[in-house]
Amino acid sequence: MKYINKFRLLPIWTILLVSLISCNKFLDKQPLSEITSEDFYETAAQLNQALTGAYNAYGARTVSPGLNNPTPYYSKMDLYTEIGLERSLNGTIGSGAYNSTNATVVELWRIFYQVVQRTNSLLFYMPKAQSVTAPAEYARIAAEAKILRALAYWHLITYFGDVPFLTAPATNEDLTTPKRVAKKDIINFLIADLESASTSLAWLPSDFGRVSRGVALGAAARLAMLDKRYPDVIRLTDNIIANSPYGLNPSFQNLFRKAGQTANVNNEIMFIYPFGDADGGSFNYLNLVQGSRNQGGQSSHFPTQFLVDLFECTDGRSIDQSPLYNPAQPSKNRDPRMKHTVIISGDTVVVQGFTSNVYSATNRLVHTFNTTSSAVTLSTINNQDSANIFGPRLNGCGNLWRKYTNDRDINGTAGNLYKVGWVYMRFAEILLLNAEAKLESGAPASDVATQVNKVRARAGMPNISSAVLANANSLKQLVRREKTVEFANEGIHMADMRRWDDGAYAAKVMTGLVVGADLSSSTFVTGQGLVITNPAPIPLFDAIYQVPISYPNAATTRLTRETRLFNINQHLLCPIPQGELDKVKTLTQNPNW
């Protein structure tokens, strides 16, 4: 099936919208507004310029509203789910109290349709340069553009469901008649398109930051999983697992540190948005938006207590079941990924150029940490993570992200000129997609466990227990939990959360009071670290989903935020932006919006 529906979706769309920038700039500077399709796409260099413009659009950097803050948008996407929080208390996607004029909804639509428009323009007009472009280069450019387009549609389908589907630039004849296309039809087209494109690419990218054969097949697997096409997911991921040069980096934390990304041991990172060392304009504000207030951060992105409590203990059991769990020292004896993903009470925060400390969102004063002697001292410094009106206590329920903020002053730059790249896809996702698809297809538990145990072993966690393997529901929930904690703060959880059990899981975890960290202060105990003085009760886990669902006496023992709303008949999709509906009457709104 070939789609040639062409229409205007956004006021910013034009026949050609690409950026005249260098390949290592990673910032949109100026559209080629004075260059038309008739006098562009004439050379291989121009094709590569247009492709760079598509990569830049896919690497959207923003904090709402306006796309002005150089922070990867993907750092916000988990904040719309049960594992993350935005500083804003109301009107956010996560809160459920938002509507079709919401700025984030508008930006999501705008960002990914901009990618579609740029790739479609390139693909449509690039035959003009075919005779002057080397065949292999020509095929590579076309394949990379198709992959970026498919990944953009994966996001659009995840957030909006059936959407207008373009595979060519807009024409004047069709500007006012766009219609939504069933996601099944879009997925059918894109999977075939991606598999075809994959044959023009090598397994490893031609340059750091580009897509490759593995990303093409991985994107196809993501799309197939959206529609629960488990045999396709298995086929695609089996191919990658069996034939690619990808493996797991032995160090989980190095995936999110500059040096570790550059080395990319075992090629685990399949697709990344890099920030160039030699380019002063190439940076992001991840550390700023996630960092401690005591460390110069603005702490506007937070992990939830739900996520913190989801991490198992080192014996492979949840905190409500494991004898290793100590609520007075909640970071002890936990899945090693936890300390590289979140910062909670008692964790050390080590930062160049600032006073290192032992984190707490409730103590009045800061406990400083000496990085040479490891000595901890109660200082006279006011704890801004507790006192600041925008800090993690009053806005974030008491916890911080560590993933993507380990390198505070990388390459000697200021903390807000951050050079750590954003990882879009890595091999661990391929393994867990394969495991989940096999589980849903009724494969033997041992087959499901094979790929999951690889990811757990890298983290330092035990293999799935025989008791879990013997219980079909427990195995399903463990596979889901594994994907959630492995990829927390990587921007892909929304698709899973909305898909699982056709929204029943989302309805369970997205409704009710947002509960945070222990409200009690902590005392330093020699040889133990910070110990919570009067720990709150351990949360109760849901019998079916085996996730922390209820917190006894939360109002008096824990930090709290808003009460979230979630209507399974409404919130499984975001609304189509009202501005688009107003402009184009053939578009229809999602149910109950």
C-alpha positions in Angstrom: 0.0 0.0 0.0 1.4 3.4 -1.0 0.3 6.5 0.9 0.4 9.7 -1.0 -2.0 11.7 1.1 -0.4 15.1 1.3 -1.6 18.0 3.4 -0.7 20.8 5.7 -0.7 19.9 9.4 1.2 22.8 11.0 1.6 26.4 10.2 5.4 26.0 10.2 5.4 23.4 7.5 6.6 24.4 4.0 7.6 22.5 0.9 11.1 22.6 2.2 12.3 23.1 5.8 15.8 22.1 6.5 18.7 23.7 8.3 21.9 25.1 6.9 24.2 23.9 9.7 27.2 21.8 10.1 26.8 18.1 10.8 28.2 18.5 14.3 26.2 21.5 15.3 23.0 19.7 16.3 21.1 23.0 16.5 18.5 24.3 14.1 19.8 27.7 13.2 18.0 28.9 10.0 15.6 27.2 7.7 16.3 27.5 4.0 13.3 29.7 3.6 14.7 31.5 0.6 15.6 28.3 -1.2 12.8 26.4 -3.0 12.6 22.8 -4.0 13.3 23.7 -7.5 16.9 24.9 -6.8 17.8 22.6 -3.9 18.5 18.8 -3.7 20.8 19.2 -6.7 24.0 17.7 -5.1 25.0 15.0 -2.7 26.1 17.7 -0.3 22.7 19.2 -0.4 21.1 15.8 0.3 23.3 15.4 3.3 22.4 18.9 4.5 18.7 18.1 4.3 19.3 14.8 6.1 21.1 16.7 8.9 18.0 18.9 9.2 15.9 15.8 9.7 18.2 14.6 12.4 18.1 18.0 14.1 14.3 17.9 14.1 14.3 14.4 15.6 16.7 15.6 18.3 14.2 18.2 19.5 15.5 20.2 22.4 13.0 22.0 24.6 11.2 22.7 27.8 7.7 23.8 27.3 6.7 26.2 25.9 8.5 27.1 22.7 11.3 24.8 22.0 13.8 27.3 23.5 15.6 25.3 26.2 18.3 23.0 24.9 17.1 19.9 26.7 16.3 16.7 24.8 12.5 16.4 24.8 12.8 12.7 25.5 13.9 13.6 29.1 10.3 14.8 29.7 8.4 11.8 28.2 8.7 9.5 31.3 7.4 12.4 33.4 4.0 11.8 31.7 3.8 8.3 33.3 3.7 6.7 36.7 7.5 6.8 37.0 8.1 10.5 36.7 7.0 14.0 37.7 7.3 17.5 36.3 7.7 20.5 38.6 4.4 21.9 37.5 1.6 20.6 39.7 -1.4 21.0 37.4 -2.1 20.9 33.7 0.5 18.3 32.9 -0.1 15.1 30.9 0.8 13.0 33.9 -1.7 14.8 36.1 -4.6 13.9 33.8 -5.9 17.5 34.3 -5.1 18.9 30.8 -6.9 19.5 27.6 -6.4 19.9 23.8 -4.7 23.3 24.2 -2.0 22.0 26.4 1.4 23.3 25.3 3.1 19.9 25.6 0.5 18.3 23.4 1.0 21.0 20.8 4.8 20.5 20.9 4.6 16.8 20.6 2.5 17.1 17.5 4.7 19.8 16.1 8.0 18.1 16.8 7.3 14.8 15.2 5.4 16.1 12.2 8.3 18.4 11.5 10.5 15.3 11.3 7.9 13.8 8.9 7.9 16.9 6.7 11.6 17.1 6.5 12.2 13.5 5.6 9.3 13.5 3.2 10.7 16.5 1.3 14.1 14.8 1.1 12.8 11.5 -0.1 10.5 13.2 -2.7 13.0 15.5 -4.2 16.3 13.6 -3.8 16.0 11.8 -7.2 17.1 15.2 -8.7 20.6 14.5 -7.3 20.7 10.7 -8.0 22.9 11.0 -11.1 25.6 13.0 -9.2 25.5 10.9 -6.0 27.3 7.7 -5.5 24.8 4.8 -5.4 25.7 3.6 -1.9 25.6 7.1 -0.5 22.3 7.8 -2.2 20.8 4.6 -0.8 22.1 5.3 2.7 20.6 8.8 2.8 17.2 7.5 1.7 17.3 4.7 4.2 18.3 7.0 7.1 15.5 9.4 6.2 12.9 6.5 6.2 14.1 5.4 9.6 13.7 8.8 11.1 10.3 9.2 9.6 9.2 5.8 11.1 10.5 6.7 14.5 8.6 10.0 14.4 5.4 8.1 13.5 6.1 5.7 16.4 5.9 8.6 18.7 2.8 10.1 17.0 0.9 6.8 17.2 1.9 6.3 20.8 0.6 9.7 21.9 -2.3 10.3 19.4 -3.4 6.9 18.0 -4.7 7.1 14.4 -3.0 10.1 12.8 -2.7 11.8 9.4 -0.1 9.9 7.4 2.2 11.5 4.9 4.8 10.0 2.7 5.3 13.0 0.4 5.3 16.8 0.8 2.1 18.7 0.9 0.5 20.0 -2.2 -1.9 23.0 -2.6 -4.7 20.7 -3.6 -4.7 18.8 -0.4 -3.9 21.4 2.2 -7.4 21.5 3.7 -8.4 17.8 3.7 -6.2 15.7 6.0 -7.8 12.6 7.5 -6.6 10.3 10.2 -5.3 6.9 9.0 -5.7 3.7 11.1 -2.5 3.0 13.0 -2.6 -0.6 11.7 -2.3 0.6 8.2 0.5 3.0 9.1 2.4 0.3 11.0 1.9 -2.1 8.0 3.5 0.4 5.7 6.3 1.4 8.0 7.4 -2.1 8.9 7.8 -3.0 5.2 9.5 0.3 4.6 12.0 -0.2 7.4 12.9 -3.8 6.5 13.5 -2.6 2.9 15.6 0.3 4.1 17.7 -1.8 6.4 19.3 -3.6 3.5 21.0 -0.4 2.4 22.7 0.1 5.8 25.4 -1.6 7.8 24.8 -2.9 11.3 27.1 -0.1 12.7 26.4 3.5 11.7 28.5 5.4 9.2 29.0 8.1 11.7 28.4 8.4 15.5 24.8 9.6 16.0 23.4 8.1 12.7 20.9 5.3 12.4 21.9 1.9 11.1 20.4 -1.5 10.0 19.8 -2.4 13.6 17.9 0.8 14.3 15.7 0.1 11.3 14.8 -3.4 12.5 14.5 -2.1 16.1 12.1 0.6 15.0 10.1 -2.0 13.1 10.0 -4.1 16.3 8.8 -1.1 18.3 6.0 -0.5 15.8 5.0 -4.1 15.7 4.8 -4.2 19.5 2.5 -1.2 19.5 0.0 -3.3 17.6 0.8 -6.5 19.5 2.2 -8.3 16.5 4.3 -10.6 18.6 5.5 -12.9 15.8 6.9 -9.9 13.9 8.6 -8.6 17.0 10.2 -12.0 17.6 11.3 -12.3 13.9 12.8 -8.8 13.9 14.6 -9.0 17.2 15.8 -12.5 16.6 17.5 -11.2 13.5 19.3 -8.5 15.4 20.3 -10.8 18.3 21.6 -13.5 16.0 23.4 -11.4 13.3 24.4 -8.0 14.7 27.6 -6.9 16.4 25.6 -5.5 19.4 26.1 -6.7 23.0 25.6 -5.4 26.5 28.1 -2.9 27.9 29.4 -4.5 31.2 28.9 -1.1 32.9 25.3 0.1 33.1 26.3 3.5 34.3 28.8 4.1 31.5 25.9 4.2 29.0 25.0 7.6 30.4 28.4 9.1 30.9 30.3 10.9 28.2 33.4 8.7 28.2 31.3 5.5 28.3 29.2 6.7 25.3 32.3 7.5 23.3 33.8 4.1 24.0 30.4 2.3 23.5 31.7 -1.0 24.7 30.1 -3.9 22.8 28.2 -1.4 20.7 25.2 -1.5 23.0 24.3 2.1 22.1 22.6 1.7 18.7 21.3 5.3 18.2 22.4 8.4 20.1 22.1 12.2 19.8 25.6 13.3 20.5 26.9 16.6 21.7 30.2 17.6 20.1 33.3 18.3 22.2 34.7 20.8 19.8 31.4 22.6 19.2 30.6 25.3 21.7 27.0 25.4 20.6 26.4 21.7 21.1 25.2 21.1 24.6 22.1 20.4 26.7 20.7 21.3 30.1 20.0 17.8 31.4 22.0 18.3 34.5 20.4 21.7 35.2 16.8 20.4 35.0 17.6 17.2 36.9 20.3 18.4 39.3 20.2 19.0 43.1 19.5 22.6 44.2 22.6 22.3 46.4 24.6 21.6 43.3 23.4 24.5 41.1 20.6 22.5 39.5 17.0 23.6 39.0 15.5 20.2 39.8 12.4 20.4 37.6 12.3 16.7 36.5 11.8 14.0 39.1 11.4 10.3 39.5 8.4 9.1 41.5 8.6 7.1 44.7 6.7 4.4 42.7 9.8 3.9 40.6 12.2 4.0 43.5 10.1 1.2 45.2 9.9 -0.8 42.1 13.6 -1.7 42.2 14.1 -5.1 43.7 16.5 -6.0 46.4 19.7 -7.8 45.5 18.1 -11.2 46.2 15.7 -10.6 43.3 12.7 -10.0 45.5 10.5 -6.9 45.8 10.9 -4.6 48.9 7.6 -5.9 50.4 9.0 -9.5 50.2 12.7 -9.3 50.8 14.3 -9.6 54.2 17.1 -7.5 52.9 15.0 -4.3 52.7 15.6 -1.8 55.5 13.1 1.2 55.2 15.5 3.3 57.4 18.2 2.9 54.7 16.2 2.3 51.5 19.2 2.4 49.2 20.9 -0.5 50.9 20.9 -4.0 49.3 19.0 -2.8 46.2 19.3 -3.5 42.5 22.6 -1.8 41.5 20.8 0.0 38.7 18.9 2.0 41.3 21.9 4.1 42.4 22.7 4.9 38.8 19.1 5.8 38.0 17.8 7.8 41.0 19.1 9.7 44.0 17.3 9.1 47.3 17.9 9.9 50.9 21.4 8.8 52.0 22.9 8.7 48.5 26.1 10.6 48.0 26.1 13.4 45.4 29.6 14.0 44.1 30.1 17.0 41.9 33.2 18.9 40.6 33.2 22.6 41.5 30.5 22.3 44.2 30.4 21.0 47.7 29.7 17.3 47.5 27.0 16.1 49.9 24.9 13.2 51.2 21.4 13.8 49.7 18.3 14.5 51.8 15.1 16.3 50.8 14.0 16.7 54.4 17.0 17.6 56.6 17.4 21.3 57.4 21.1 21.3 57.0 23.5 19.7 54.5 25.7 16.8 55.3 28.9 17.4 53.3 30.9 14.6 51.8 34.7 14.7 51.5 35.6 12.9 48.3 39.1 12.2 49.5 38.5 10.8 52.9 34.9 9.9 52.5 34.2 11.7 55.7 30.7 13.0 56.3 30.1 16.2 58.3 27.0 18.0 59.4 27.5 21.5 58.0 25.9 24.9 58.7 24.7 25.2 55.1 21.0 25.4 54.6 19.7 22.4 52.6 18.2 23.9 49.4 16.8 20.6 48.3 14.5 20.9 51.3 14.0 24.7 51.6 13.8 26.0 48.1 10.3 26.5 46.9 11.1 24.9 43.6 13.2 22.1 45.0 12.6 18.3 45.2 10.9 18.4 48.6 8.2 20.9 47.7 7.8 20.0 44.0 9.3 16.6 43.4 8.3 14.4 46.3 11.8 14.1 47.5 13.8 12.2 44.9 16.1 13.1 42.0 17.3 11.5 38.8 20.9 10.4 38.6 20.8 8.8 35.2 22.2 11.3 32.7 23.6 13.5 35.5 26.7 11.6 36.7 29.1 13.9 34.8 28.4 17.3 36.3 31.3 19.3 34.7 32.2 17.1 31.8 35.1 18.5 29.7 35.4 21.4 32.1 32.3 23.2 31.0 29.7 24.7 33.3 27.0 22.3 34.5 24.3 23.7 32.2 26.6 23.2 29.1 26.3 19.5 29.3 27.9 17.2 26.8 26.4 13.8 27.6 24.4 12.5 24.6 20.8 11.2 24.7 20.5 7.5 23.9 17.5 6.7 21.7 17.9 3.0 21.3 20.2 0.4 22.8 20.6 -3.4 22.6 19.1 -4.1 26.0 15.8 -2.9 24.6 16.0 -5.4 21.7 16.6 -8.2 24.3 13.6 -7.2 26.4 11.3 -6.7 23.4 12.2 -10.2 22.3 11.5 -11.6 25.8 8.1 -9.8 26.1 7.0 -10.9 22.7 7.9 -14.5 23.4 6.1 -14.3 26.7 2.9 -12.9 25.1 3.1 -15.6 22.4 3.1 -18.4 25.0 6.8 -19.5 24.6 8.3 -21.6 27.3 9.3 -19.6 30.4 12.9 -20.7 29.9 13.0 -19.0 26.5 11.6 -15.8 27.9 14.2 -15.9 30.7 17.2 -16.2 28.4 17.2 -12.6 27.3 15.9 -11.1 30.5 18.7 -12.9 32.5 21.3 -11.3 30.3 20.1 -7.8 31.2 19.8 -8.7 34.9 23.2 -10.3 35.0 24.8 -7.2 33.5 23.2 -5.2 36.3 24.5 -7.6 39.0 21.1 -9.1 39.7 20.3 -12.8 40.0 18.6 -14.9 37.3 14.8 -15.2 37.4 13.9 -17.6 40.2 12.3 -21.0 39.6 9.3 -19.8 41.6 8.7 -16.9 39.2 9.3 -19.1 36.2 6.6 -21.4 37.4 4.1 -18.7 37.8 2.9 -17.2 34.5 1.6 -13.9 36.0 4.7 -13.4 38.1 6.9 -13.9 35.1 4.8 -11.4 33.0 5.1 -8.8 35.8 8.8 -9.3 36.2 9.4 -8.8 32.5 7.4 -5.6 32.6 9.2 -4.5 35.8 12.6 -5.3 34.2 11.9 -3.1 31.2 10.6 -0.3 33.4 13.6 -0.1 35.7 16.2 -0.7 33.0 14.9 2.1 30.8 13.6 4.6 33.4 14.2 8.2 32.2 14.9 7.1 28.7 11.6 8.3 27.2 10.1 5.0 26.0 7.9 3.9 28.9 4.7 5.7 27.8 4.2 3.2 24.9 4.5 0.2 27.3 2.4 1.7 30.0 -0.6 2.5 27.7 -0.3 -0.8 25.9 -0.2 -3.2 28.8 -3.5 -5.0 29.3 -5.2 -2.5 26.9 -4.9 0.3 29.5 -5.9 -1.6 32.6 -2.3 -1.3 34.0 -2.3 2.4 33.3 -5.6 2.9 35.0 -4.2 1.1 38.1 -1.0 3.1 38.4 -2.0 6.5 37.1 -4.9 7.2 39.5 -4.8 8.7 42.9 -2.5 10.7 45.2 1.1 11.0 44.2 3.2 9.8 47.1 6.8 10.6 47.7 9.8 10.0 49.9 9.8 9.5 53.7 8.9 12.7 55.5 11.1 11.9 58.5 14.6 13.5 58.8 17.8 11.5 58.8 20.7 11.2 61.2 24.2 10.3 60.3 25.4 7.1 61.9 29.1 6.2 61.7 29.7 3.2 59.5 26.1 3.2 58.2 25.5 6.7 56.7 22.3 8.6 56.9 19.6 6.6 58.7 15.9 7.7 58.5 14.8 8.5 62.1 11.3 7.3 61.9 10.7 5.4 58.6 7.3 5.3 57.0 5.6 1.9 56.5 6.6 -0.2 53.5 4.2 0.2 50.6 1.6 -2.5 49.7 2.0 -4.1 46.3 -0.8 -4.9 44.0 -1.6 -8.6 43.9 -1.9 -8.7 40.1 0.6 -6.2 38.8 3.1 -6.6 41.7 3.9 -2.9 41.9 3.7 -0.5 44.9 0.1 0.7 44.8 -0.8 1.8 48.3 1.2 3.7 50.9 -0.2 3.4 54.5 -0.5 6.6 56.4 1.0 8.5 53.5 -0.5 11.9 54.4 1.4 12.0 57.7 4.5 9.9 56.9 5.5 10.9 53.3 5.8 13.8 51.0 2.8 14.1 48.7 1.8 16.0 45.6 -1.4 16.2 43.5 -4.1 13.6 43.0 -3.8 12.4 39.5 -6.8 11.6 37.3 -6.9 8.8 34.7 -9.9 7.8 32.6 -9.2 4.7 30.6 -11.8 5.8 28.0 -9.9 9.1 27.6 -6.3 9.2 28.8 -4.9 6.3 26.8 -4.4 8.9 24.0 -3.6 12.6 24.1 -6.0 15.0 22.4 -5.4 16.2 18.9 -4.3 19.8 19.4 -7.2 22.1 19.3 -5.4 24.5 17.0 -5.2 21.8 14.3 -8.9 20.9 14.6 -9.8 24.6 14.3 -7.7 25.0 11.1 -8.7 21.7 9.4 -12.3 20.5 9.8 -11.6 17.1 8.4 -9.6 16.1 11.4 -11.5 14.4 14.3 -10.8 14.5 18.0 -9.9 11.4 20.1 -12.7 10.0 22.2 -13.9 11.9 25.3 -11.7 14.9 24.6 
